[in-house]
Structure formats: C-alpha cells, structure tokens
Amino acid sequence: MIEHGLFYRDTWVEVDLDCITANVAAVRKRLPAEVTIIGVVKANAYGHGDYQTAMAALNAGASMLAVAFMDEALSLRVKGINAPILVLGASRPEDVTIAAKNNIILTVFQREWIEKAQSFLAANANLSLHIKVDTGMGRIGVRNIEELREIEEAINKDSRLVFAGVFTHFATADELDNHYFLDQLERFDEMVSSLSSRPPCVHGSNSAAALRYGKANFNAIRLGIVMYGLSPSQEIKADLPIKLEEAFSLHSKLTQVKLIKRGEKISYGGTYEAEQDEWVGTIPIGYADGWIRRLQDQEVLIDGIRSPIIGRICMDQTIVRLPHQVEVGTVVTLIGKQGDAAVPIDEIADKLDTINYEIPCLISSRVPRLYKKGGEIIDLNNALLPKNN
C-alpha cells in the first residue's frame, strides 16, 4: 500500500511557519487595534501552501483571508478554514449561489454583473460583496463615482446581497517616488466619501503601503509578500520598518558524485567543458520543477560552500561543480541557508531579472512542501489548528 503524504524523491521545499507567524505578528504590532489584517494566500500562498500559511497567519493576528479566484477559496473551505475569505478577482455571476453557501465574499465592479448574478442567486441566499475601485492600477474596478453609486444602490436594494466592503489597489506603493500613490489615495478617498454609507471593511493598502503609509490603512490591510518574509521591492527594502524572516527554502540531495577529467563536457549541447580534473554531482531537480534553464551558472550551497551549476539544466536533473569530494546524499540548498552561507530568493530573482514574488510561485507542485515549526518538521494532521476558526 502506498502511504499518503510521503514522497519518494530527494528534492523538497521547506516552509518555516514560525517565519510567517513572526512576519504577521510584527505587522500586527504596528497597526491600530481596529485595523484588520487580511492575509493574502492566493496562488497557493505564493507557492508556500495555502492551508498551512492560512493557519499560521490566522494564529498570528490575521482575521480574514484573500485569494484570487473562487476555486482557491473553495479549496480552503474543503481543508477546514472557516475564516472570512475574499475573492479579489472576477467571479462568474452564475456561481454566486456556491459562493453564498460557502460564505465566500466576492468582488464586484460592474453594474451588469449584479443584474446577472441576481438571476442565479437563490431566494434565501446571503452573499457578501466588496466593490473594487480602479484608482489607477488599470486592471478591474469601477472607474467613476456615478457607476460606484449605481452598484451600491443595486446591492442595497436586494436583501440577498450585503455591501460588506470597498477596496482599491496601489500600483506604485513599493516605489520611493510617491506621487502616483498619493494621487490614487486621494482618488480612493473621494470615491469612498461619495458612498451613501461606508461599508464595514475599507481597504487599499498592500504590504508596501501598509508598512509605509499609515494614512492609507483605513480599517483593513492586505498582507501579501511581507507575510512570506520578502520585501515588496528592492527599492524600498532598506526602508522597511520591520525585520523580515524569509520562510521559503529549496533543497535537494546529490544522487551521484564523480570525478571528471580535463576536457570532458557536461549536459546537453556540451556547453560546459572542464578546464581541469574536478568533482561534479547530480541533483534531482530541473526545469519541470521550476528550476529553469536560465539558472545555469547560479550557485547552490554544498557543505556551506557556494558551488556553481554547470552545463544546461535538464527537465529533471541539474549538475553542479563540487567544492571537493563529498558523499552521495549530501544536502544541496538551492534557496535558503547552510551554516553562515545563504542564497536568498532575491538573488534568484535578480538572476532571472524578475521580482521575488515569482520565484516561489515558479517551483512546481511536483516539489513536495514540508512545514517547520520550532525548528522541526511537523505533522500537519495534528498541528496548528487555526485559532480564528
């Protein structure tokens, strides 16, 4: 019999839940008591694991969660999360009864959407809605006061609908130049003030705005990238008022170690040729795991020593030049710490000319996630029941 929950390859992610707890708690300490933390766990919690991250966030002071799509919200419900969940993106009007049955809050930004949703909504349903206001991000959202008031009126006229919140998203809160941010904030203030009644939840701040602009916090913030211990941008990293604890690390083990001779070539295309006799090792991770080919030449940690990837990264395997002869089974850290050495996510993002958000999301679902608490891998069947449930 195959035992559920085990994995049979020597490549894995470790997510340190204590880091997530510490990051959320540090933000919670800076906020007035009346400001709610909405923990953003979309995209499988930025690749960290939605359920596990949600539990840690709720235990640390978040009282609400946010996802991108209704499928993500339903997944959390199936796993036992009962806290309020907001879907930040667009949902189909024909699915509103499912949302209402599962106490999932939907985002609305078009008057026509409400008209369609009403035809699908059960007579005894109770559906909470947040109105999304586009103040300058340019994705989804109401763009003018007249339409905002029309949507508010349509919600208030239907007893099955609850006007639970209004929000926007700041496009440049993670930049040092705050002119566009201030323009967006002023626009949001104007639109919220135009409502006939202020809803219970008003939120605009993402991680960057929450830490930098207290006046933009209203009575709720959305905590995303900072929850995972990563700066919203390199530009503001030095200015952040709290120390962040990076939760995500990626590890593998050497499956073969061999001595190659000067002139021997490595991997597809023979792009790497040994300039001298050297020890090399193979690790079972490749571009199908999200460790993409552009990471050729990136350094990993072996015995706490930086060691370069050599040759092209394959679909399932990668080859590294070893600092010295080591044993098969030696742990290789691709992201994270070994002793005093570290390869942070920001380094991988720089290598790929992208942002740190993308890196944990890139690591595919075929790489198992293990969870640490108190320095030990935990059994999630018997640990960390969320206090807010």
C-alpha positions in Angstrom: 0.0 0.0 0.0 1.2 3.5 -0.9 1.3 5.7 2.2 -0.4 9.0 1.7 1.7 12.1 2.5 5.1 10.6 1.8 7.3 11.5 -1.1 9.9 9.4 -2.9 12.4 11.9 -4.3 15.2 13.8 -2.7 14.0 17.3 -3.6 11.8 19.3 -1.4 10.7 22.8 -0.2 10.7 23.7 3.5 8.4 26.4 4.7 9.1 27.7 8.1 5.8 28.6 9.6 7.5 30.4 12.5 8.8 32.9 10.0 5.3 33.6 8.7 4.0 33.9 12.2 6.7 36.4 13.1 6.2 38.5 10.0 2.4 38.8 10.5 2.9 39.4 14.3 5.4 42.2 13.5 3.0 43.9 11.2 0.1 43.4 13.7 2.1 45.2 16.4 2.4 48.3 14.2 -1.3 48.6 13.4 -4.1 50.2 15.5 -6.3 47.5 17.0 -9.2 48.5 14.8 -7.3 47.7 11.6 -7.9 44.2 10.3 -5.2 42.1 8.6 -6.3 40.3 5.5 -3.8 37.5 4.8 -3.3 37.1 1.0 -2.9 33.4 0.2 -3.7 33.4 -3.5 -1.6 31.2 -5.9 -1.2 28.6 -3.2 0.1 31.2 -0.8 2.7 32.4 -3.3 3.9 28.8 -3.7 4.2 28.3 0.1 1.0 26.2 0.7 -2.4 27.9 1.1 -3.8 25.9 4.1 -0.6 25.9 6.1 0.1 29.6 5.5 -3.5 30.5 6.3 -3.4 28.7 9.6 -0.1 30.4 10.6 -1.5 33.8 9.5 -4.7 33.4 11.4 -2.8 32.3 14.5 -0.5 35.4 14.3 -3.3 38.0 14.1 -4.9 37.9 10.7 -8.7 37.7 10.9 -9.5 37.4 7.2 -8.0 35.8 4.1 -7.9 36.8 0.4 -7.4 34.7 -2.8 -7.6 35.4 -6.5 -10.3 33.0 -7.6 -13.3 31.2 -6.1 -11.6 27.9 -6.7 -8.9 28.9 -4.3 -11.4 29.9 -1.7 -13.4 26.6 -2.0 -10.1 24.7 -1.6 -9.5 26.4 1.7 -13.1 25.6 2.8 -12.6 21.9 2.0 -9.4 21.9 4.0 -11.3 23.3 7.0 -10.6 27.0 7.0 -13.7 28.8 8.3 -12.4 32.4 8.5 -13.9 35.0 6.1 -12.4 34.7 2.6 -12.5 37.4 0.0 -12.0 36.6 -3.7 -10.1 39.6 -5.1 -10.6 38.8 -8.8 -13.5 38.4 -11.1 -16.1 35.6 -10.5 -18.8 34.3 -12.8 -22.3 35.5 -11.9 -23.7 32.0 -12.4 -21.5 30.8 -9.5 -22.9 33.2 -6.8 -25.0 30.6 -5.0 -22.0 28.4 -4.4 -20.1 31.4 -3.0 -23.1 32.3 -0.7 -23.4 28.7 0.5 -19.7 28.6 1.4 -19.6 32.1 3.0 -17.2 33.4 0.3 -17.0 37.1 -0.3 -17.0 38.1 -3.9 -15.7 41.2 -5.7 -18.0 43.2 -7.9 -17.0 46.0 -10.3 -19.8 46.2 -12.9 -23.5 47.0 -12.6 -24.3 44.4 -15.2 -22.6 41.7 -13.2 -25.1 42.2 -10.3 -28.1 42.0 -12.7 -26.8 38.6 -14.0 -25.9 37.4 -10.5 -29.4 38.2 -9.2 -30.9 35.8 -11.7 -28.8 32.9 -10.4 -28.9 33.7 -6.7 -31.1 31.5 -4.5 -34.1 33.2 -2.9 -32.8 32.6 0.7 -29.1 33.3 -0.1 -26.9 35.8 1.7 -24.0 37.0 -0.4 -21.4 39.5 0.8 -19.7 41.7 -1.8 -16.8 44.1 -1.9 -16.7 46.7 -4.6 -13.4 47.1 -6.4 -12.4 50.7 -7.3 -9.9 51.3 -10.0 -8.0 54.4 -9.0 -5.1 53.8 -11.3 -4.0 50.2 -11.4 -5.9 49.7 -14.6 -7.0 46.1 -14.1 -10.5 45.6 -12.8 -12.6 48.1 -11.0 -15.1 50.9 -11.0 -13.6 54.0 -12.5 -16.1 56.7 -11.7 -18.4 57.8 -8.9 -21.6 57.5 -10.8 -21.1 53.8 -11.5 -19.9 53.2 -8.0 -23.1 54.7 -6.6 -25.2 52.6 -9.1 -23.6 49.4 -7.9 -24.0 50.4 -4.2 -27.7 51.1 -4.8 -28.2 47.8 -6.7 -26.7 45.9 -3.8 -28.7 47.7 -1.1 -32.0 47.1 -3.0 -31.6 43.3 -2.9 -31.9 41.8 0.6 -29.9 38.8 -0.5 -26.8 41.0 -1.1 -24.6 42.6 1.6 -22.4 45.6 0.9 -19.5 44.4 3.0 -16.6 46.3 1.7 -14.8 48.6 -0.8 -11.2 48.5 -1.9 -8.6 49.6 -4.4 -5.0 48.6 -5.2 -2.0 50.9 -5.3 0.2 50.4 -8.3 3.4 52.2 -7.0 3.4 51.8 -3.2 6.6 49.9 -3.5 8.5 52.8 -5.1 10.3 55.7 -3.5 8.5 58.2 -5.6 5.1 58.5 -4.0 3.4 61.0 -6.3 1.3 58.4 -8.2 0.5 56.7 -4.9 -0.8 59.9 -3.4 -2.9 60.6 -6.5 -4.5 57.1 -6.1 -5.1 57.6 -2.4 -6.8 60.9 -3.0 -9.0 59.3 -5.7 -9.9 56.4 -3.4 -10.8 58.8 -0.5 -13.0 60.7 -2.9 -14.9 57.7 -4.2 -15.4 56.2 -0.7 -16.7 59.5 0.5 -19.2 59.5 -2.3 -21.0 56.4 -1.0 -24.3 56.9 0.8 -23.0 54.7 3.6 -19.5 53.5 4.4 -19.3 49.6 4.4 -17.8 47.7 7.3 -14.5 47.0 5.5 -12.5 49.6 3.6 -9.0 48.6 2.4 -6.4 49.8 0.0 -3.0 49.0 1.4 -1.0 46.1 0.1 2.2 45.1 2.0 4.2 48.1 0.8 1.6 50.7 1.6 0.7 49.1 5.0 4.3 49.5 6.2 5.0 52.9 4.7 1.7 54.9 4.8 -0.4 54.6 7.9 -3.0 57.0 6.5 -3.8 54.6 3.7 -4.6 51.7 6.0 -8.3 52.6 6.6 -9.7 49.7 8.7 -8.1 46.8 6.9 -4.9 46.0 5.1 -4.0 43.2 2.7 -0.8 41.5 3.7 0.8 39.5 0.9 4.6 39.4 0.1 5.7 40.7 3.5 3.9 37.8 5.2 6.3 35.4 3.5 9.4 37.4 4.6 10.1 39.2 1.3 10.4 42.9 0.5 7.7 44.3 -1.9 10.6 45.7 -3.9 14.4 46.1 -3.8 13.9 49.9 -4.0 12.2 50.1 -0.5 13.9 47.1 1.2 16.3 49.3 3.3 13.4 51.5 4.4 11.1 48.8 5.8 10.4 49.3 9.5 10.4 45.6 10.4 12.9 42.8 10.0 11.5 40.1 7.7 12.0 36.4 8.1 12.2 34.5 4.8 10.0 31.4 5.1 10.8 29.5 1.9 13.8 27.3 1.2 14.5 24.7 -1.5 16.7 21.7 -1.1 17.9 18.5 -2.9 20.5 15.8 -2.4 23.3 14.5 -4.5 22.4 11.4 -6.4 25.7 10.8 -8.0 29.3 12.1 -7.4 32.0 11.6 -9.9 35.5 12.8 -10.9 35.6 14.1 -14.5 38.8 14.8 -16.4 40.0 17.9 -18.0 38.2 18.4 -21.4 35.1 16.4 -20.5 31.8 18.0 -21.3 28.6 18.2 -19.3 24.9 18.1 -20.2 23.0 19.0 -23.4 25.0 20.7 -26.1 28.3 20.2 -24.3 28.2 23.8 -23.3 30.4 23.2 -20.2 33.9 21.8 -20.6 36.1 21.0 -17.6 39.3 23.1 -17.6 40.8 20.7 -15.1 40.0 17.4 -13.3 37.1 18.2 -10.9 34.4 16.6 -8.8 30.8 17.1 -10.0 27.5 16.0 -8.7 24.0 15.5 -10.0 20.8 16.6 -8.1 17.3 15.5 -9.0 15.7 18.9 -9.9 15.2 20.5 -13.2 13.1 22.9 -15.2 10.0 20.8 -14.9 10.2 21.7 -11.2 10.5 25.4 -11.9 14.3 25.4 -11.6 14.5 26.8 -15.1 17.4 26.7 -17.7 18.2 30.4 -17.2 19.6 29.4 -13.8 22.6 27.9 -15.4 25.8 29.2 -13.5 23.7 30.0 -10.4 25.4 28.9 -7.3 24.0 26.5 -4.7 25.2 25.6 -1.2 27.0 22.3 -0.5 28.6 21.9 2.9 28.0 25.6 3.4 30.2 26.4 0.3 28.9 28.1 -2.8 29.1 25.8 -5.8 28.1 26.6 -9.4 25.6 24.8 -11.6 27.5 23.6 -14.7 26.0 22.8 -18.1 22.4 23.1 -19.1 19.7 22.4 -16.6 17.7 19.4 -17.7 14.0 18.7 -17.2 14.6 16.6 -14.1 18.3 16.9 -13.2 20.9 19.5 -12.7 24.7 19.1 -12.4 26.9 21.1 -10.1 30.7 21.5 -9.6 31.6 20.3 -6.2 34.0 22.2 -3.8 35.6 18.8 -3.0 34.7 15.2 -3.0 31.5 14.7 -1.0 29.2 11.8 -0.2 26.2 10.8 -2.3 23.2 12.0 -0.3 24.8 15.3 0.8 22.2 18.0 1.0 22.2 20.8 -1.6 20.5 24.0 -0.8 19.3 25.9 -3.8 17.4 28.6 -1.9 18.0 29.1 1.8 20.7 28.8 4.4 23.5 26.4 5.2 25.5 27.5 8.2 26.6 31.1 7.7 26.0 31.0 3.9 22.7 31.8 2.2 21.1 32.0 -1.2 18.1 34.3 -0.7 15.1 34.4 -3.0 16.1 37.9 -4.1 19.3 36.5 -5.5 17.4 34.1 -7.7 15.0 36.9 -8.8 18.0 39.0 -9.8 19.5 36.2 -11.7 16.2 35.8 -13.6 15.7 39.5 -14.0 12.3 39.3 -12.2 10.7 40.0 -8.9 10.9 37.8 -5.7 7.1 37.2 -5.9 7.7 35.0 -8.9 10.3 32.6 -7.5 8.3 30.5 -5.0 5.4 30.5 -7.4 7.7 29.0 -10.1 8.6 26.0 -8.0 6.1 23.5 -9.3 3.6 21.3 -7.3 5.7 18.2 -8.0 8.2 19.5 -5.5 6.8 18.5 -2.0 6.3 21.2 0.6 7.4 20.3 4.1 6.5 22.6 7.1 8.7 23.5 10.0 7.7 24.8 13.4 10.1 25.2 16.3 12.9 24.1 14.0 11.2 20.7 13.4 9.2 19.3 10.5 5.6 19.0 11.8 2.7 16.6 11.2 0.0 18.9 9.8 -2.7 16.4 10.8 -2.1 17.2 14.4 -0.7 20.7 14.5 -1.6 24.4 14.2 -5.4 24.3 14.2 -6.3 28.0 13.5 -7.4 29.9 16.5 -9.8 32.1 14.4 -11.9 29.1 13.2 
